[in-house]
Amino acid sequence: MATQATKKRRIPEPGSLRQLLTTRSTKSLHPLEWTPESLNLIGWPSPRAILTSLTSAPTKPDPPPFRDSRRDYHVKSVLLTLTRVKHGPLRDQYIRQLFGLLIPRESRSAPNLRHDGRHFATIYPSIIVRARSTHRPLFAYVDQSYLTEKRYKKFHQRRDWPTTYEAVQKMNKLPFDPYYASILIAMAQEARYSTSATEFQVHLFTPSRDQVFLTQYSATIPSLYLKNFDNTYKAFSCPLVFTERNLSLEHSEMISEAIQEIEKLCEPLPSGCESPSKRKTMSDIDNLGDQSPTANQEEDEEAKRQRVD
């Protein structure tokens, strides 16, 4: 019997997530409790590896993704309020409200983080937006005030109040919150079920630490990297691309343009349509209707022949 038990016991490979957790005498923590060491264990790039782009306003921004004058009025009202509220949870609240006004739609379905093919934790960003056709997660939004409240509730279950307060404040001082990585990974895991692609682009928006900018984190996560979570007993070495850029809160059109770009890149195209890089705005999709570029070209050629005749 002992021999059979030994044969059935799974031994984690060197470098696998399970082996790393065992070696360091740690357990799989809930994503709200992830630390910088947790990010090292899963091979997530450190904040120093993140690329930063320019924060100046675009010269010719795309039109905002809404034409509702009432919503436009509310956007201007929130922007005016942000000039008066400089920092703190109240500023987070108004930035969250601004982002909610700029997005095309919002989903109530939260993604799940999975380990070894099983549910491990439900990930709750403040806002999540999914693709219209496939319902795959496109991008999410979260702010520090929201996470602080979540952590107080989670940490206080096993700790006294002074210890809980100290632990939460320590997390708030990190340059990059580890929970952001869990959101991006969970979205990429779910995206696999709606596409045959071998890598998945996911995005997260959050106010910068000084609450001056809206930071957009973008991750291109290969399916091979996700296998580290599918089978924690095996090691899969695969780097991922992780970048950030700061969007000025004074120019809401920058945020609108970033949202449009994500949708153009991630939404699947109708059969026969040109690539997203060749289209300038999301409104082009609506204008195409059931006609493809090939059909339009044939009509143009026919019209030219008639003029020649």
N, C-alpha and C positions, 0 to 999 in steps of 0.2 A: 504493500500500500504506500509506503514511503517513497519507493521508486517511482510509482505512478504519479504521485503528487509532485515529485521533483520534475518529471517530464512535462507536466501541465503548467508548471510555473513559468510565466513569461519573464525573460531577462531583458531589460532595456539595453539598447545599443549605446555604446559610448557617444556622447554628444547629443543624445535624444533628450527631449524635454523631461521625460520621466527620470532619466538617469541624473540629469542636472539637479532636479528637485531633491532626489534622494541623497546625492553627494553633499549638497549644502544643507541637508537636514531641514528643508522647508517643505511646505505643502502647497497645493494649488490654491492660491488666494482668490477671493472674489475680486473682480476688476476694480472695484472701489478701493480696495486695499493694496493694489499693485504699487510697487515702489520703483525707483530707478533700477534697482537690482533685478526686478521682474522683467524690465525691458531688456536688460542684458541677457537674461536667460532665454528669451524668445528671439533674440537676434534683431531687435528693433533698433534702428539708427538713433544715435544720441542727438540731442538738439543741436549740437555743434555741426552735425553733418547736414542740417537743413539749409537749403538754399533760399535766399531772400531776394525778391524782385523789387522793382521801383514802386513807389507809393504815389507817384504823381497821377493826376486825373487824366484820362484819355482825351485826346484832342477831338475825336469824333465818336462819341459813345453811341452804341446802339440804343434805340428807343427802349424805355422801361417796359417790362413784360406785363403791363396793365394799361388800360385806357379809361379807368374809372376815375372821374374827377373827384369823387368823394375820397377814394383811397389816396389819390395824389394830395389832397388837402391834409389827410391824416399823416402822410409821410412828412410833409413840410412842418406840421405841428410838432411831430416827434423830434425832428432835426432841430427845431427851435428850442425845445425843452432840453435837448442834449447840450446846447451851448450854456445852459444854466446849471445843470447837474454835472459836476466835474468828475466825481468818483463815488465808489461805494456800491452797495447792492441796488440802490435805486437807479443808478446809471445802467447797471446790468439789465435791469428790468426794462428800461426804455430802449436799449440796444436790441434786446430780444423782441420787443414790440415792433421796432423798425424792420428787423429781418423778417418777421412774420408778415409784414405788409408788402415786402418785396418779392416773396416767393410766389410761384404760380399756384401752389396747392400744398396741402400738408397731410401726412398720413398718421394714423393713430396706431399702426402696427409696429411694434418694437422688434428689432432683430435679436437673435439669440447667439451667444457665443457657445461653440460646441467643442467638446474634448472627446476623442475616441468614439466619434459618431453619436454621442449622447449630449443632451442639453446640459450645459454647465452653468450658464447665467444669462438672464435676460438683460439686455443693455438698453438703458433708458436715456437717450439724449433729450434735450428740451424740445427739439423739432426734428423731424425726419421727412424728407421728400423722396418719393419713389417715382419710377418711370411710369408713364401713362399706360403703355402697352404691356410691358412685362412685369410691372410692379416690383422690379428690383430696386434696392436702395441706391440713390444717386448721391445725396449729400445730407449732412445732418448739422445741427447747431446745438451748442451747449455753452454755458457760461459758468464762471467760478462760483457765483452765488448759488446757482442751482445745485452744483456738485457739493458745495459746503453743507447745504441742508441735507442732501442725501447721505453724506458721510457722518454727520452728527447722529442721524437715526441708526445707521449701520454700526458705527463704532460703539455707541452707547449701549448696545445690546450686551456687550461683554466687558465693558470698562466703566469706571466711575467717571463722573463729569469732568474733573480737572484733567485726567489722563486723556479723555476723549477730546477735550478742547485743544490740548497741546498737540495731539496727533493730527487733528484736522488743520490747525494753523501751520504745522510743519509741511503738510501736503500743499497748502495754498502758496507756499513760498518757492515751490519747485519751478524752474524755468519752463518745463514742459510737463503737463499733468499726464501720468501714465494711463489714466482712464481714456484719454483721447485715442491712444493706440487700440484699446479694446473696442471702441466704437468702430474704428476703421476696419479692424480685422473681422468683426461680426458682420459688417455690411458686405465685405468681400466674400465671406463664407456663404452668405445668402445669395449673392449675385451669381454664384456658380450654377445655381439651379435654373437660371433663365437664359444662359448663353453657353455656347460651346467654346468660348475664348479661353486662352491659357493664362491670361492675366487680367486683373480687374482693377479699374480705376475708381477710387472712392475719395470723398472729400468731406472735410469737417470745417465749419466756420465757428470761431469763438472770439470774443473780445480779447485784445492783447492785455498783458498784465497791467499796463498803465491805463487801460481802457480808452486809449486814444485812437487805435485802429481796430478794424475787424480783421483778424488773421484767418487766412484760408490755408488749411493743411490739405495737401493732396498726396495720396499714396497709390502707386501702381504695384499691386501685390500679385505675384505669380502663383499659380495653383500649386506649384511645387513647395512654396513656402507654407501654404495653408495645410499641406500634408503633415507638418510638424504637430498640428492640432488634431488632424484626423487620426493619426496613430502616434501617440506620445511615446511609444516604446522604440520608435525608429527615428533616425536622424536624417534630415533632409537639409542640405546646405544650399540656400538660394537667397541672394541679396534682393532687396526691394528698393524702389525709388521713392523717396520721401522728401517733399519740398514744402516750403511755406512762402506766402507773400502777404504783405500788409495792405489792406484796402482802407482808404481814408473814409472815416465816418462823415466827413463834411461833404463828400461827393457820393451820394447814394447811387448815381449812375454807374460807378465802378462796381458796386456790389451787384447791381442788376446785370451788368455785362458778364461778370464772373458766373452768375447763375445761368445765363443764356448759353455761355460756352460749354458748361458742364452738360446741359441738356442736349446740345447739338452733337457732342462727342459720344454721349452714352445712349441716347435713344436710337433704336434700330430704325433703319430707313425703309420706306416702302420699296417694293421691287422695282428696279430700273432707275431709282433716284440717284443723283450725284452725291458725292461724299460730302460730309459736313464741312470740311475745310474750304469747299468751293461756294458755300452758301454764306450770306452775310448776316441774316437774321432768322430767328425762329419763325417769323411770319411767312417765310418762303415755303415752309412745309404746308401751311394752310393754303397758299396760293396754288400749289401743285395739284391738289385734288387727286383725281384718278389719272392724271396725265403724267407720263414720264418724260424726261429730257429727250429720249429717243423719238418719241412721238412728236414733240415740238419741232425737232430738227427736220423730220419728214415733211411737216406742214410748211415750214419755211422754204424748203427746197421746191415743193410743189408750187408755192406762190411765185418763186423766182422763175420757174419754167413758164408759168402762165404769162408773166410780164414779158419774157423774151419772145414768146409766140405772138 
